[in-house]
C-alpha cells in the first residue's frame, strides 16, 4: 500500500466471538481503495468471525472498526452496508432460478428505480461478458459465470469495500485463476477496496497487494504479496509445510496446464 493510498477499512485490535468468548483476538487489518488484501489461514482460524465483525453481524468485544476514517464499531449491519460495505458469501451467492439481469436488479434494492438501469449498464461495462448472458438463469451458468454474477450483484449497490469469502471455492484451477485475475482484479482496478478471504494462497497472492495470515484468531504474519510469495515456510503456518510451496507461481496459464 503506497503512502498516497486512501485507507477505507481500518480494523484496529478487534476481538470478536460468540457470547463473551473471543474467536478473533486483537486482530488489525487495513484495506485501501484500489487494492486487494488477502486474509488466509486454516479452517477454524477465525476468518469468518472476522468478516462477521466487519460487516456488523457480530459485535466487537474489543477494538475499533473504521470505514473511511469514520468509527462504525457500534453501527448496525444495514448502516455499514449504506456506508459502503458489499459482501459476497462463499455459498448461496446468487438466486439460481432468476436470470442474470434479475439477479443484478435484486442487488440494487437500495437504489431508486430509475437509477437501476444505469447501474446495470455500469456493471455490464465492468464485466462485458455478462451482457450476453442477461436472459440466462443463474442455474444454467458455469461456476465462473455464477461467481461473476454474484460479484456483479454486490456491485449494484456501488460499495467502496467488497468482501469476498472464498470466491474460488469448488472451482477448477483454471476457472479459479480466471476469477481472481480477471474478475476480482477488475473490481480493485475500478477503485474499490477488496478484502479477499481465500484458501488458494498462491493464486490469490498473484492479484493481492498485501496479505495477513490468521491462525488461532490472531494475525500471526503480515506483509506485501511479494514478501509472502518469497517466504518458503509460509505453508507451515497454516497448511502444513509444503502445502503452499507446491502451488507457488500458479497462474491462469499454469492452472490451465494442470486442469
C-alpha positions in Angstrom: 0.0 0.0 0.0 1.5 3.3 -1.1 1.6 6.4 1.1 -0.9 8.0 -1.2 -3.5 5.2 -0.9 -6.6 6.1 0.9 -7.4 3.6 3.6 -11.1 2.7 3.6 -11.3 -0.2 6.1 -9.3 0.1 9.3 -9.7 -2.7 11.8 -7.7 -2.0 15.0 -7.2 -4.6 17.7 -10.5 -6.3 17.0 -11.7 -9.1 19.3 -15.0 -10.8 18.4 -16.7 -14.1 19.1 -19.9 -15.7 20.3 -21.1 -14.6 23.7 -18.1 -13.4 25.6 -15.7 -15.9 24.2 -13.4 -14.3 21.6 -12.6 -16.3 18.5 -10.7 -13.4 16.9 -8.3 -11.7 19.2 -6.8 -8.3 18.8 -6.7 -8.5 15.0 -5.7 -5.5 12.9 -6.4 -5.3 9.2 -6.3 -2.4 6.8 -7.5 -2.2 3.2 -7.1 0.9 0.9 -9.1 1.9 -2.1 -7.9 0.2 -5.2 -6.1 -2.6 -3.5 -6.7 -6.3 -2.8 -5.8 -7.5 0.7 -5.7 -11.3 1.3 -6.7 -12.9 4.6 -5.5 -16.5 4.7 -5.5 -19.2 7.3 -6.6 -22.7 8.2 -10.2 -23.7 8.8 -11.2 -22.5 12.2 -8.7 -19.7 12.3 -11.4 -17.1 12.7 -11.7 -15.7 9.2 -15.5 -16.0 9.1 -15.7 -14.4 12.5 -13.6 -11.5 11.4 -15.8 -11.0 8.4 -18.9 -11.1 10.5 -17.4 -8.5 12.9 -16.5 -6.2 10.0 -20.0 -6.4 8.4 -21.7 -6.0 11.7 -23.2 -9.4 12.1 -21.2 -9.8 15.3 -20.4 -7.1 17.9 -16.8 -6.4 18.9 -15.7 -7.4 22.3 -12.8 -5.0 22.0 -11.1 -2.9 19.4 -12.4 -0.5 16.7 -13.6 -0.6 13.1 -13.5 2.4 10.8 -14.8 3.0 7.3 -13.3 6.0 5.5 -12.0 7.3 8.9 -15.4 7.1 10.5 -15.8 4.9 13.6 -18.6 2.4 12.8 -17.8 0.0 15.7 -21.3 0.3 17.1 -23.1 0.7 13.8 -25.7 -1.9 12.7 -25.1 -4.2 9.7 -27.5 -2.3 7.4 -25.8 1.0 8.3 -22.5 -0.4 7.4 -23.9 -1.5 4.1 -25.1 2.0 3.5 -21.6 3.3 4.4 -20.1 1.3 1.6 -19.6 -2.4 2.5 -20.5 -5.1 0.0 -20.3 -8.8 0.7 -20.2 -11.9 -1.4 -20.6 -15.1 0.6 -19.0 -18.4 -0.2 -22.3 -20.2 -0.9 -25.8 -19.1 -1.8 -24.3 -16.1 -3.6 -26.8 -16.0 -6.4 -30.6 -16.6 -6.9 -30.4 -19.7 -9.1 -33.9 -19.5 -10.6 -33.6 -15.9 -11.6 -31.9 -14.5 -14.7 -28.6 -12.7 -14.6 -30.5 -9.4 -15.1 -32.9 -10.2 -12.3 -30.0 -11.1 -10.0 -28.5 -7.7 -10.7 -31.7 -6.0 -10.1 -32.0 -7.8 -6.7 -28.7 -6.3 -5.8 -30.0 -2.8 -6.4 -32.7 -3.0 -3.7 -31.3 0.3 -2.1 -31.2 2.1 -5.5 -34.0 4.2 -6.8 -35.9 2.6 -9.7 -34.8 5.0 -12.4 -31.2 4.6 -11.4 -31.2 0.8 -11.6 -30.8 0.7 -15.3 -27.8 3.0 -15.2 -26.2 0.7 -12.5 -26.8 -2.3 -14.7 -25.1 -0.6 -17.6 -22.1 0.3 -15.4 -21.8 -3.3 -14.2 -22.0 -4.7 -17.7 -19.3 -2.2 -18.7 -17.1 -3.6 -15.9 -17.9 -7.2 -16.9 -18.9 -7.2 -20.6 -19.0 -11.0 -20.7 -22.2 -10.8 -18.6 -24.3 -8.7 -21.0 -24.9 -11.6 -23.5 -26.0 -13.8 -20.6 -28.5 -11.4 -19.1 -31.5 -13.5 -20.1 -30.0 -16.8 -18.9 -31.0 -18.2 -15.5 -28.2 -18.4 -12.9 -28.6 -22.1 -12.5 -27.6 -22.7 -16.2 -24.3 -20.8 -15.8 -20.8 -22.3 -15.3 -19.2 -21.9 -11.9 -17.0 -19.0 -13.0 -20.0 -17.2 -14.6 -22.1 -17.7 -11.5 -19.3 -16.1 -9.4 -19.1 -13.2 -11.8 -22.9 -12.7 -11.3 -22.5 -12.8 -7.5 -19.8 -10.2 -7.6 -21.7 -8.1 -10.1 -24.8 -8.2 -8.0 -22.9 -7.0 -4.9 -21.5 -4.1 -7.0 -25.0 -3.0 -7.9 -25.1 -1.2 -4.5 -21.9 0.6 -5.5 -19.9 -0.4 -2.4 -16.5 1.1 -1.7 -15.4 -2.1 0.1 -16.1 -5.6 -1.3 -15.6 -8.6 1.0 -15.2 -11.8 -0.9 -15.4 -15.1 1.1 -13.7 -17.9 -0.7 -14.7 -16.9 -4.3 -12.8 -19.8 -5.9 -14.3 -22.5 -3.7 -15.3 -25.6 -5.7 -14.0 -24.1 -8.9 -11.5 -25.9 -11.2 -7.9 -24.5 -11.1 -8.2 -22.6 -14.4 -11.6 -21.1 -13.6 -10.3 -20.2 -10.1 -7.3 -18.4 -11.6 -9.6 -16.6 -14.1 -12.0 -15.4 -11.3 -9.1 -13.9 -9.3 -7.1 -12.5 -12.2 -9.9 -11.3 -14.5 -12.8 -10.6 -12.2 -11.6 -9.8 -8.7 -8.6 -7.7 -10.0 -11.0 -5.7 -12.2 -13.0 -4.8 -9.1 -9.9 -3.3 -7.5 -9.0 -1.6 -10.7 -12.3 0.2 -10.6 -11.1 2.0 -7.4 -12.7 -0.2 -4.8 -11.1 -1.8 -1.7 -11.2 -5.6 -1.8 -10.9 -7.8 1.3 -10.3 -11.4 0.0 -10.7 -14.5 2.1 -9.1 -17.3 0.1 -7.5 -20.7 0.6 -5.8 -20.8 -2.8 -3.0 -18.8 -1.4 -0.6 -18.8 -4.3 -3.2 -17.8 -6.8 -4.5 -15.1 -4.5 -1.1 -13.6 -4.0 -0.8 -13.0 -7.7 -3.5 -10.4 -7.5 -3.3 -9.2 -3.9 -1.0 -6.3 -2.9 -0.8 -7.4 0.8 -1.8 -10.3 3.0 -2.4 -11.4 6.6 -2.1 -14.9 8.0 -4.7 -15.6 10.6 -4.2 -18.6 13.0 -6.0 -19.3 16.3 -7.8 -16.0 15.9 -4.7 -13.8 15.8 -2.8 -12.2 13.0 0.5 -14.1 13.1 2.1 -12.8 9.9 1.6 -9.9 7.5 3.4 -8.4 4.6 3.3 -7.4 1.0 2.3 -10.1 -1.5 5.9 -10.2 -2.8 7.2 -10.8 0.7 4.7 -13.5 1.3 5.3 -15.2 -2.0 9.0 -15.5 -1.3 8.5 -16.9 2.2 9.3 -20.5 1.7 7.9 -21.6 5.1 4.5 -19.9 4.5 2.7 -23.2 4.2 4.0 -24.3 7.6 1.9 -21.5 9.2 -1.4 -23.0 8.3 -1.5 -25.7 5.6 1.3 -27.9 6.7 4.8 -27.4 5.4 5.0 -27.5 1.6 1.2 -27.0 1.1 1.7 -23.6 -0.3 5.0 -24.2 -1.9 3.5 -26.8 -4.3 1.2 -24.2 -5.7 3.8 -21.3 -5.8 3.6 -19.4 -9.0 0.4 -20.9 -10.2 -1.5 -18.5 -12.5 -4.1 -18.9 -15.1 -1.5 -20.2 -17.6 -0.1 -22.9 -15.2 -3.5 -23.7 -13.9 -4.7 -24.4 -17.5 -1.9 -27.0 -17.9 -3.0 -28.7 -14.7 -6.7 -28.5 -15.3 
